[in-house]
């Protein structure tokens, strides 16, 4: 390799070496609790994401209109072996349910059922899974998994019956309560305003770090004579 411009080449080489050094630091477990930079950033953004994903009170308010809505539905399960566990949860929640393999027959009050599930989701979202486990005598994540399958199949069944409003509250409970509660379980919620300075710093660092590598490549290529020039336009005589 022939270096045509030592000044720009070594500038690029310096940028490349320092870029690699910072990258090594990012992957080093020096960001507290043995975490590297990526894990630290991922943990922080998960906490901030959870802090802006608490929709359960709003769904609880929407569910009030179904306080007197009766529910009588047969739900076909893709995995019938899941029915018995759900029957137990429904019974503990005060809902009449029967295993009619491969269907689950549910009779009761829609608002009451959604309220029970929302309470479980709220406890889980607040990292109080022990209360949920004690309530049913089942590991808390298993409870939420069972509720998720029930809600997903109920949503489909209600839509087939043309009960759009009922299907919407079921869908909202699943997507805005059960799923966030399960996915963010044991993550401490934080508000964006509390971490605004760190977030700004990370975003600025990301932009600068990306440009850092780009300039390193640019200067090294320029140093060995590799440049990009606009092609000459050929003119026909």
Order of alpha helices (4+ residues) and beta strands (2+ residues): alpha-alpha-alpha-beta-alpha-beta-beta-alpha-alpha-alpha-alpha-alpha-alpha
